[in-house]
Amino acid sequence: DVQAAVFSHKSLSKRLFDQIDAAIKSAQEKKKETVTIGIGCSFGHHRSVAIAEVYKDLYRALGNDVTVEHRDLSK
């Protein structure tokens, strides 16, 4: 339900994905072995989690090794 709500704002989520994609492509062009992306939101329980999980699934499906750490999960 949270993912559906987060991604119902098409222009906002597309802009965010475009920015993250650009950062990843830039790192790949520079031959970086590891890319760390931090996604935050108020309280760290909804938007950031939804976005991180969708990105994890997307990039794993493309054959990348992806690790997600939800920093505030235990709070």
Beta strands, then each sheet from edge to edge (+ up, - down):
end
